[in-house]
C-alpha cells in the first residue's frame, strides 16, 4: 500500500509495508520526498530512535533507474545538453 500527498514544495510518497499475519515482521514505512532538485528517502531505524535519510540528486536517481534494468558492469549515462 502507498499514499501520495502534494505539499507546498514537495510530493510525499509513503510506502507502507504489508504482509499476511505471522508471515514476517513488518518494516517501518518508507517515505520518499521529491523536490525540484533532489529526492530524499527516509525510514526509521529498526530501533525506532532516529530517521535514516538518503538524498539523491536527480542525476543519481536517473542512474539508479537505469541500473535497475542493466546487467552487472560499469556504466556512464551520456547526458544531452
Secondary structure as UniProt FT lines:
FT   STRAND          2..6
FT   STRAND          11..15
FT   TURN            21..23
FT   STRAND          30..34
FT   STRAND          38..44
FT   TURN            46..47
FT   STRAND          51..57
FT   HELIX           58..67
FT   TURN            68..69
//
